[in-house]
Amino acid sequence: MRLLAGAPDVDGKESLAVLFTLKGIRAKLKYALALLFPSPEFMRLEYGLTSGTQVGPAYLRRFRFLMWEGCKGIVRLFA
């Protein structure tokens, strides 16, 4: 909860709030996977990709970035 009410530099508060309000593990897992791996069309628009071969590496970069930010958030919870 500290992340939700924390400093304005914490990104993704809305997504985290939605995750906490969902009922059931299946709904939470589905939502989390949709955030981590959005549609290829979204990836092309969001990251300005011009070919289909760029989508795979973009997914990996996105996953790595979100995991890093998630780890930093968890550390802030216990700091």
N, C-alpha and C positions, 0 to 999 in steps of 0.2 A: 504494500500500500504506500510505502514511502516513495516508490518510483512514481506513482500516480500523482502524488501531491508534492513531489520534489521540485528541484530547480527547473527553470524553463529550458535548460540545455538538454534535458532528457527527451530523446526523440522516441516516437512510437507510443506515446501514452494512450492515444485513442485505441490503437490495436490491442494494447494490453488490457485496457478496460473492457473491450468487447470480449476478449478471451475469458476474463474473469466472470462475466455475466452469463456466458453460455452454460446451459445445463447439460450435464452428461459428458463423459470422457470422449465418446465418439464424435460429438459435435465440436468439442474443443480440438481434437486431433485433426478433424477435417478442416477447420478454420486455420489452424497453424500450418498445415501442409499447403493450403491455398495461399497463405502469405509467403511461405518460403519458395513455393514453385507456382507462380501465377502462369496464366496461359502464354504461349509463345507470341500471340498477337500483342499482349500487354508488354512483354519484354521488348519487342521490336519498337513499340511506341515510346515506352519509358526510357529506354537506353539508346534510341536512335540507331538501331541495328539495320543494316542494309541487306543482309543475306541470312538464310537459314542456318548456315554453318557457324554464325556468330552467337546463336542462341544458347547452345550448350555451354561454352565458356562463360557466357553472361550469367547463366544459372549458377555455375560454380562460384563466380565472384560474388554474386548476391548471397548465396548460402554462407560463404566465408565471412562476409561483412556482417550479416545478421547474427551469426554465431558469436563473432567477436563482440558485437554490441551487447548481445545477451549475456555473455560472460562478464563484461564490465558492469552491467546492471546487477547481476547476482553479487558481485564483489561489493558494490555500493550498499546492497541490502545488509551485508554483514559487517560493514566498516563503521 
